[in-house]
Amino acid sequence: MSDPSVIIIGAGFGGIAAAIQLQEHGFRDLTLLDAAPGLGGTWFHNTYPGAACDVPSHLYSFSFAQRRDWKRLCPTQADILQYLNDVARDHGVDRLLTPDTRVTACRFSDVDCRWTVETEAGDTYEADAVVIATGQLHQPTQPRLPGTEDFAGHTFHSARWDHQYPLAGKRVAVVGTGASAVQFVPEIAKEVAKLSVFQRSGNWFLPRKNLPYPRWVRAAIQHVPGLQAYRRRFVFHYGEALTLAIRHPRTVGRVVHLRSRRFMAKQLRDPEVRRRVWPDYTFGCKRVLFSSYFLPALQRENVELVTDAVIGLVPEGVVTADGRVHEVDCVIWGTGFKTTQFMFPMEVTGSEGRDLREAWAEGAHAHLGISVPGFPSLFVMYGPNTNTSGGSIVTYLEAQAGYLRQALQQVRERGAGAIAVRPEVEAASDLEVQKRFDGTAWTQCDSWYRDERGRIVTNWPGYMGEYVAATKVLDPSEYTFLPKPERVREAAHS
């Protein structure tokens, strides 16, 4: 009985969780690949001013690696990156990393019952199993607009912030008002001469000041027994309550919606800005944002909120649908990520030459967001329908790491070549997931949760607790086990 070898692609929360789980259960042949120079995933790349997590630190962290020295309720990018590096080092995962390695293809061999992983540099790796932990928020997206190449000023995406470009005293355009822009706009508004914020649709907000903890709070967290565990449970259930509101927009959702309305009305003193920024869709249909600073920033004298559609760029600046040219020195794209692309453009070829892009032609789907029929011993983390609108993605990733570890334990214990989810099992679970969206707020507008066909492919339709329960114990009857090739079995007994 030998350990399956495993290649993990992506060294963010998901990849680190998988590596720790596998290593602690006796798997030794592990390789961790990442395109970046270091660990951290999205928290390595997103270094824009004000970058932080919406979720309190004691839930946006591993259950097995809790810390009591967080400086504030919601961790900043620097705090999270340091945490991930500390956890990886403490568990010996940092030594598994091969950085600066962009994976371009994963191909399964039915003859050898193994995966070959190809990189941009031309290197290849082989393993019995592959974990794709690239997530949903790793490929920045930018609109294709006429004249982009003609713009005479400077441009960059918020996920690839250009810290060498001085914004002080400049005329700056921010295109997009999603979760990233909501954090960096209040920061750069303090230093730029003029800030033009281009909004496609408004957001529903809830308060978040995220000030540093007072000394007595930090002392209590450090020294009061059970306090940190209680705070973690409280935030967990708070997140579940937000999901409850999204799942039931006509009842609980109206209560939370009212809270959001009151908060926003209090912050929006300028009636014209209030009119322009006010959302026209059901609370919870799109991502609810947490900030106590963004709406006030839009009312600064040097900030203009523009709601006319951006139709192109000219050398002088940004052109909107009303024909106006907004003259700027710099354009910052706060336009988010290709959330429904998952690991693509990576080529993933499974059994009998199946192409994953073709398998997902009608929308991405996987059993529990992890296992795809026809792709043996391939595991997706933060895959289809595993995003959360009201909790911590780390909870999901930790559950997925435990689940895929159980799958590979089954392979090891049975002396199998690979494990593959039964197509009928995956089809039934996918049907159940999609049905659970009926009547929820998620279905009541267009959002980045949907693909181009309108199918919701990113979000889990239920609660964190349900997902954790569903992935707690792998049911072997939901899978088939491929035998090892004859020559491999002979080599193992020689």
C-alpha positions as CSV (number, residue, x, y, z in Angstrom):
1,M,0.0,0.0,0.0
2,S,1.6,3.2,-1.2
3,D,0.6,6.9,-0.8
4,P,-0.8,8.6,-3.8
5,S,1.3,11.4,-5.0
6,V,-0.5,14.8,-5.1
7,I,0.0,18.0,-6.9
8,I,-1.7,21.1,-5.4
9,I,-2.2,24.1,-7.7
10,G,-2.6,27.3,-5.8
11,A,-1.0,28.4,-2.5
12,G,-3.7,30.4,-0.9
13,F,-6.0,29.4,1.9
14,G,-7.3,26.4,-0.1
15,G,-3.9,25.0,-1.2
16,I,-2.4,25.5,2.2
17,A,-5.4,23.8,3.9
18,A,-5.1,20.8,1.5
19,A,-1.4,20.4,2.0
20,I,-1.7,20.5,5.8
21,Q,-4.6,18.0,5.8
22,L,-2.8,15.5,3.6
23,Q,0.6,15.9,5.3
24,E,-0.9,15.3,8.8
25,H,-2.6,12.1,7.6
26,G,0.5,10.5,6.3
27,F,0.8,11.7,2.7
28,R,4.4,12.6,1.9
29,D,4.6,13.0,-1.8
30,L,3.1,16.5,-2.1
31,T,4.0,19.3,-4.4
32,L,2.5,22.8,-4.1
33,L,2.7,25.0,-7.2
34,D,1.8,28.7,-7.5
35,A,2.3,31.3,-10.2
36,A,3.2,33.9,-7.7
37,P,6.6,34.3,-6.0
38,G,5.2,33.4,-2.6
39,L,2.3,32.0,-0.6
40,G,-0.9,33.8,-0.1
41,G,-3.1,33.5,-3.2
42,T,-5.4,36.5,-3.5
43,W,-3.9,38.1,-0.4
44,F,-0.5,38.0,-2.1
45,H,-1.7,40.0,-5.1
46,N,-4.3,42.4,-3.7
47,T,-2.2,45.0,-2.0
48,Y,-4.3,48.1,-2.8
49,P,-4.7,50.8,-0.1
50,G,-7.2,49.7,2.5
51,A,-7.2,46.0,1.5
52,A,-8.8,43.9,4.2
53,C,-11.3,41.1,4.7
54,D,-15.0,41.7,5.4
55,V,-15.1,38.7,7.7
56,P,-13.8,39.0,11.3
57,S,-10.4,37.5,11.8
58,H,-11.4,34.8,14.2
59,L,-13.6,33.2,11.6
60,Y,-11.5,34.1,8.5
61,S,-8.8,31.8,9.8
62,F,-8.3,28.1,10.2
63,S,-10.0,26.4,13.1
64,F,-6.8,24.5,13.9
65,A,-4.6,27.7,13.8
66,Q,-6.5,30.2,15.9
67,R,-4.7,33.4,16.9
68,R,-5.5,35.8,19.7
69,D,-3.3,38.7,18.7
70,W,-5.2,40.1,15.8
71,K,-5.0,43.9,15.9
72,R,-8.6,44.6,14.8
73,L,-11.9,42.8,14.1
74,C,-11.4,42.3,10.3
75,P,-7.8,41.5,9.3
76,T,-5.9,43.6,6.8
77,Q,-4.1,42.2,3.7
78,A,-0.8,42.4,5.5
79,D,-2.2,40.6,8.6
80,I,-3.7,37.8,6.5
81,L,-0.6,37.3,4.4
82,Q,1.6,37.1,7.5
83,Y,-0.9,34.7,9.1
84,L,-0.8,32.4,6.0
85,N,3.0,32.4,5.9
86,D,3.2,31.7,9.7
87,V,0.7,28.8,9.4
88,A,2.5,27.3,6.4
89,R,5.8,27.5,8.2
90,D,4.5,26.1,11.4
91,H,3.1,23.1,9.5
92,G,6.0,22.6,7.2
93,V,4.0,23.5,4.1
94,D,6.3,26.3,3.0
95,R,9.0,23.8,2.0
96,L,6.5,22.1,-0.4
97,L,6.1,25.3,-2.5
98,T,7.5,25.7,-6.0
99,P,6.8,29.4,-6.7
100,D,6.7,31.3,-10.0
101,T,5.2,28.3,-11.7
102,R,2.1,28.9,-13.8
103,V,0.2,25.8,-14.7
104,T,-1.2,25.7,-18.2
105,A,-2.5,22.1,-18.5
106,C,-3.5,19.0,-16.5
107,R,-3.9,15.8,-18.4
108,F,-5.1,12.4,-17.2
109,S,-3.8,9.2,-18.7
110,D,-6.2,6.2,-18.7
111,V,-3.2,3.9,-19.4
112,D,-1.1,5.1,-16.5
113,C,-3.9,6.3,-14.2
114,R,-1.9,9.4,-13.5
115,W,-2.0,13.1,-14.1
116,T,0.6,15.1,-16.0
117,V,0.8,18.8,-15.1
118,E,2.4,21.2,-17.6
119,T,3.7,24.7,-16.8
120,E,4.2,27.9,-18.8
121,A,7.9,27.4,-18.6
122,G,7.7,24.0,-20.2
123,D,8.3,21.9,-17.1
124,T,6.1,18.9,-16.4
125,Y,5.1,17.1,-13.2
126,E,3.4,13.8,-12.7
127,A,1.2,12.7,-9.8
128,D,-1.7,10.3,-8.9
129,A,-4.0,13.1,-8.0
130,V,-4.4,16.8,-8.6
131,V,-6.0,19.5,-6.4
132,I,-6.9,22.7,-8.2
133,A,-7.0,25.4,-5.5
134,T,-6.9,28.5,-7.8
135,G,-10.3,29.6,-6.4
136,Q,-12.8,32.1,-7.9
137,L,-11.0,35.4,-7.3
138,H,-7.6,35.1,-8.9
139,Q,-8.0,36.4,-12.5
140,P,-8.6,40.2,-12.7
141,T,-11.1,41.2,-15.4
142,Q,-11.1,44.4,-17.3
143,P,-13.8,45.6,-19.8
144,R,-12.8,45.7,-23.5
145,L,-13.4,49.3,-24.3
146,P,-12.6,51.2,-27.5
147,G,-9.6,53.5,-27.3
148,T,-8.0,51.8,-24.2
149,E,-4.7,51.7,-26.0
150,D,-5.0,55.4,-27.0
151,F,-5.3,56.7,-23.4
152,A,-2.3,58.9,-22.7
153,G,-2.3,58.4,-19.0
154,H,-1.5,55.5,-16.6
155,T,-3.7,52.5,-16.0
156,F,-3.7,49.5,-13.7
157,H,-6.1,47.0,-12.1
158,S,-6.8,47.2,-8.4
159,A,-5.7,43.6,-8.0
160,R,-2.3,44.5,-9.4
161,W,-1.8,47.8,-7.7
162,D,1.0,50.0,-9.1
163,H,2.6,51.3,-5.9
164,Q,5.3,53.0,-8.0
165,Y,2.8,55.4,-9.5
166,P,2.2,58.5,-7.2
167,L,-1.5,59.4,-7.0
168,A,-1.1,62.5,-4.9
169,G,-2.3,65.5,-6.8
170,K,-3.5,63.5,-9.8
171,R,-6.9,63.4,-11.5
172,V,-7.9,59.7,-11.1
173,A,-10.8,57.6,-12.5
174,V,-12.0,54.5,-10.7
175,V,-14.1,52.3,-12.9
176,G,-16.2,49.9,-10.7
177,T,-17.7,50.1,-7.2
178,G,-17.4,46.6,-6.0
179,A,-15.8,45.2,-2.9
180,S,-12.2,46.3,-3.7
181,A,-13.2,49.8,-4.8
182,V,-15.2,50.3,-1.7
183,Q,-12.0,49.8,0.3
184,F,-9.5,51.8,-1.7
185,V,-11.6,54.7,-2.8
186,P,-11.8,56.3,0.7
187,E,-8.1,55.9,1.0
188,I,-7.0,57.5,-2.3
189,A,-9.7,60.2,-2.1
190,K,-7.7,61.8,0.6
191,E,-4.7,62.4,-1.6
192,V,-5.8,62.8,-5.2
193,A,-6.8,66.2,-6.7
194,K,-9.9,64.9,-8.4
195,L,-11.5,61.5,-8.2
196,S,-14.2,60.3,-10.6
197,V,-15.9,57.1,-9.5
198,F,-17.8,55.3,-12.3
199,Q,-20.6,53.2,-11.0
200,R,-22.6,50.6,-13.0
201,S,-25.0,49.8,-10.1
202,G,-25.2,50.7,-6.5
203,N,-24.6,48.4,-3.5
204,W,-26.4,47.6,-0.3
205,F,-24.2,48.4,2.6
206,L,-23.8,47.5,6.3
207,P,-21.5,49.3,8.7
208,R,-17.9,48.4,9.3
209,K,-15.4,50.8,10.9
210,N,-12.7,48.2,11.7
211,L,-10.8,50.4,14.1
212,P,-7.8,48.9,16.0
213,Y,-8.9,47.1,19.2
214,P,-8.6,49.0,22.4
215,R,-6.0,47.7,24.8
216,W,-8.5,46.2,27.2
217,V,-10.2,44.2,24.3
218,R,-6.9,42.8,23.2
219,A,-6.1,41.8,26.8
220,A,-9.5,40.1,27.2
221,I,-9.1,38.1,24.0
222,Q,-5.6,37.0,25.1
223,H,-6.4,36.1,28.7
224,V,-10.1,35.3,29.2
225,P,-10.7,31.5,28.8
226,G,-13.2,30.6,26.2
227,L,-13.7,34.1,24.9
228,Q,-12.1,33.6,21.5
229,A,-14.1,30.4,21.0
230,Y,-17.3,32.2,21.9
231,R,-16.5,35.0,19.5
232,R,-15.9,32.6,16.7
233,R,-19.2,30.8,17.3
234,F,-21.0,34.2,17.4
235,V,-19.6,35.4,14.1
236,F,-20.3,32.0,12.5
237,H,-24.0,32.3,13.5
238,Y,-24.0,36.0,12.5
239,G,-22.9,34.9,9.0
240,E,-25.6,32.2,8.9
241,A,-28.2,34.9,9.8
242,L,-27.1,37.0,6.8
243,T,-27.5,33.9,4.6
244,L,-31.0,33.3,6.2
245,A,-31.9,36.9,5.1
246,I,-30.8,36.2,1.5
247,R,-32.6,32.9,1.4
248,H,-35.8,34.5,2.7
249,P,-36.0,37.9,1.1
250,R,-39.7,38.5,1.9
251,T,-39.4,37.9,5.7
252,V,-36.0,37.9,7.4
253,G,-34.5,39.6,4.4
254,R,-36.8,42.6,4.9
255,V,-35.5,43.1,8.4
256,V,-31.9,43.2,7.4
257,H,-32.8,45.3,4.4
258,L,-34.3,47.8,6.6
259,R,-31.2,48.0,8.7
260,S,-29.1,48.6,5.6
261,R,-31.5,51.3,4.4
262,R,-31.3,53.2,7.7
263,F,-27.6,53.0,7.7
264,M,-27.2,54.2,4.2
265,A,-29.8,57.0,4.6
266,K,-27.9,58.2,7.6
267,Q,-24.6,58.3,5.7
268,L,-25.9,59.8,2.5
269,R,-26.5,63.4,3.4
270,D,-26.2,64.7,-0.2
271,P,-29.6,64.0,-1.8
272,E,-28.2,63.8,-5.3
273,V,-25.5,61.3,-4.3
274,R,-28.1,59.3,-2.5
275,R,-30.3,59.2,-5.6
276,R,-27.4,58.0,-7.7
277,V,-25.9,55.4,-5.4
278,W,-29.2,53.8,-4.2
279,P,-29.5,50.2,-5.4
280,D,-32.5,49.2,-7.5
281,Y,-32.4,45.4,-6.7
282,T,-33.4,43.1,-3.9
283,F,-31.1,43.2,-0.8
284,G,-28.7,40.2,-1.0
285,C,-29.0,39.5,-4.7
286,K,-25.5,40.9,-5.2
287,R,-22.7,40.9,-2.7
288,V,-23.6,43.0,0.4
289,L,-20.7,45.3,1.2
290,F,-19.4,46.4,4.6
291,S,-18.0,49.9,4.9
292,S,-18.6,53.0,7.0
293,Y,-16.3,55.1,4.8
294,F,-17.2,54.6,1.2
295,L,-20.4,56.5,1.1
296,P,-19.0,59.5,3.0
297,A,-16.1,59.5,0.5
298,L,-18.4,59.9,-2.4
299,Q,-19.6,63.2,-0.9
300,R,-16.2,64.8,-0.6
301,E,-15.7,68.0,-2.6
302,N,-13.0,66.4,-4.8
303,V,-15.0,63.3,-5.6
304,E,-17.6,62.9,-8.4
305,L,-19.9,59.9,-8.7
306,V,-20.7,59.1,-12.4
307,T,-23.5,56.8,-13.2
308,D,-23.5,57.2,-17.0
309,A,-22.0,54.1,-18.7
310,V,-18.4,54.1,-19.7
311,I,-18.2,53.5,-23.4
312,G,-14.5,54.1,-24.2
313,L,-11.3,55.9,-23.6
314,V,-9.6,58.7,-25.5
315,P,-6.1,60.1,-25.0
316,E,-7.5,62.7,-22.5
317,G,-9.6,60.3,-20.4
318,V,-12.8,58.4,-20.0
319,V,-15.8,58.7,-22.3
320,T,-19.3,58.1,-21.0
321,A,-22.6,57.4,-22.8
322,D,-23.7,61.0,-22.5
323,G,-20.8,62.0,-24.7
324,R,-18.8,63.6,-21.9
325,V,-15.0,63.2,-21.7
326,H,-13.8,63.0,-18.2
327,E,-10.2,64.2,-18.3
328,V,-7.9,62.1,-16.0
329,D,-4.3,61.3,-15.5
330,C,-4.9,57.7,-14.3
331,V,-7.5,55.0,-14.7
332,I,-7.8,52.4,-12.0
333,W,-9.9,49.3,-13.0
334,G,-11.9,48.2,-10.0
335,T,-13.8,45.8,-12.1
336,G,-13.3,42.6,-10.1
337,F,-12.5,39.1,-11.3
338,K,-13.5,36.4,-13.8
339,T,-15.4,34.6,-11.0
340,T,-17.1,32.1,-13.3
341,Q,-13.9,31.0,-15.1
342,F,-12.5,29.1,-12.2
343,M,-9.2,27.6,-13.3
344,F,-9.5,28.5,-17.0
345,P,-7.7,29.2,-19.3
346,M,-5.9,26.2,-17.8
347,E,-6.5,23.1,-20.0
348,V,-7.9,20.2,-18.0
349,T,-8.3,16.9,-19.8
350,G,-9.8,13.9,-18.0
351,S,-10.6,10.3,-18.8
352,E,-11.0,9.4,-22.5
353,G,-9.8,12.8,-23.4
354,R,-12.7,14.7,-21.8
355,D,-12.2,18.5,-21.9
356,L,-13.4,20.2,-18.7
357,R,-14.4,23.4,-20.6
358,E,-16.6,21.2,-22.8
359,A,-18.0,19.4,-19.8
360,W,-18.9,22.7,-18.3
361,A,-20.3,24.2,-21.5
362,E,-23.8,24.5,-20.0
363,G,-22.4,25.8,-16.7
364,A,-19.8,24.7,-14.2
365,H,-20.9,21.9,-11.8
366,A,-19.2,19.5,-9.4
367,H,-20.4,17.1,-6.6
368,L,-20.1,19.3,-3.5
369,G,-18.2,21.7,-5.7
370,I,-15.2,19.3,-5.5
371,S,-15.6,16.3,-7.8
372,V,-16.3,16.3,-11.5
373,P,-17.5,13.2,-13.4
374,G,-14.9,11.9,-15.9
375,F,-12.0,13.5,-14.1
376,P,-10.6,10.9,-11.7
377,S,-8.7,12.0,-8.6
378,L,-9.1,15.6,-9.6
379,F,-10.4,17.8,-6.8
380,V,-11.5,21.4,-7.1
381,M,-11.3,23.8,-4.1
382,Y,-13.5,26.9,-4.0
383,G,-15.1,25.3,-7.1
384,P,-18.7,25.6,-8.5
385,N,-21.3,26.6,-6.0
386,T,-19.1,26.9,-3.0
387,N,-18.8,30.6,-2.5
388,T,-20.5,32.2,0.5
389,S,-22.6,35.3,0.7
390,G,-22.8,35.4,4.5
391,G,-19.9,33.6,6.0
392,S,-16.2,32.7,5.7
393,I,-14.8,30.9,2.6
394,V,-12.1,29.5,4.9
395,T,-14.8,27.3,6.6
396,Y,-15.7,25.9,3.2
397,L,-12.0,25.4,2.2
398,E,-11.2,23.6,5.4
399,A,-14.2,21.3,4.9
400,Q,-13.1,20.6,1.3
401,A,-9.5,19.8,2.4
402,G,-10.9,17.2,4.9
403,Y,-13.2,15.7,2.2
404,L,-10.5,15.3,-0.5
405,R,-8.1,13.9,2.1
406,Q,-10.7,11.2,2.9
407,A,-11.0,10.5,-0.9
408,L,-7.3,9.9,-1.2
409,Q,-7.3,7.8,2.0
410,Q,-9.8,5.6,0.3
411,V,-7.5,5.3,-2.7
412,R,-4.6,4.4,-0.5
413,E,-6.5,1.9,1.7
414,R,-8.0,0.1,-1.3
415,G,-4.8,0.1,-3.3
416,A,-6.7,1.8,-6.1
417,G,-5.4,3.8,-9.0
418,A,-7.9,6.7,-8.7
419,I,-11.3,7.7,-7.4
420,A,-14.1,9.0,-9.6
421,V,-17.5,10.4,-8.7
422,R,-20.4,8.6,-10.2
423,P,-22.1,10.7,-12.9
424,E,-25.6,10.1,-11.6
425,V,-24.5,11.1,-8.1
426,E,-23.1,14.4,-9.3
427,A,-26.1,15.1,-11.5
428,A,-28.5,14.6,-8.6
429,S,-26.5,16.8,-6.3
430,D,-26.2,19.5,-8.9
431,L,-29.9,19.4,-9.5
432,E,-30.6,19.8,-5.8
433,V,-28.2,22.7,-5.5
434,Q,-29.8,24.6,-8.4
435,K,-33.3,24.0,-7.0
436,R,-32.4,25.5,-3.7
437,F,-31.9,28.9,-5.3
438,D,-35.6,29.1,-6.0
439,G,-37.3,31.9,-4.1
440,T,-34.0,33.4,-2.8
441,A,-32.6,36.9,-3.3
442,W,-29.8,35.5,-5.5
443,T,-32.3,34.9,-8.3
444,Q,-33.7,38.4,-8.4
445,C,-31.1,40.3,-10.4
446,D,-28.0,39.8,-12.5
447,S,-24.7,39.5,-10.7
448,W,-21.2,38.0,-10.9
449,Y,-22.6,34.9,-9.2
450,R,-24.1,33.9,-12.6
451,D,-22.4,32.8,-15.8
452,E,-23.3,34.2,-19.3
453,R,-26.3,31.8,-19.5
454,G,-27.7,33.1,-16.2
455,R,-26.9,29.9,-14.2
456,I,-25.7,30.6,-10.6
457,V,-22.4,28.8,-10.6
458,T,-20.4,30.5,-7.8
459,N,-22.5,30.4,-4.7
460,W,-23.6,27.7,-2.3
461,P,-27.4,28.1,-1.8
462,G,-27.5,27.2,1.8
463,Y,-25.6,27.6,5.1
464,M,-22.0,27.0,6.1
465,G,-23.2,24.4,8.6
466,E,-25.0,22.5,5.9
467,Y,-21.9,22.4,3.7
468,V,-19.6,21.3,6.6
469,A,-22.1,18.5,7.4
470,A,-22.3,17.4,3.8
471,T,-18.6,17.1,3.4
472,K,-17.8,15.7,6.9
473,V,-17.8,12.1,5.9
474,L,-17.1,10.9,2.3
475,D,-19.5,8.2,1.2
476,P,-17.5,5.6,-0.9
477,S,-20.7,4.4,-2.6
478,E,-20.9,7.8,-4.4
479,Y,-17.6,6.9,-6.1
480,T,-16.0,4.3,-8.3
481,F,-12.4,3.2,-7.8
482,L,-10.2,2.7,-10.8
483,P,-7.6,-0.1,-10.6
484,K,-3.9,0.5,-10.7
485,P,-2.3,-0.4,-14.0
486,E,-0.9,-3.9,-13.9
487,R,2.8,-2.9,-14.2
488,V,2.3,-0.5,-11.2
489,R,0.9,-3.3,-9.1
490,E,3.7,-5.6,-10.1
491,A,6.3,-2.9,-9.3
492,A,4.7,-2.5,-5.8
493,H,5.1,-6.2,-5.0
494,S,8.6,-6.6,-6.5
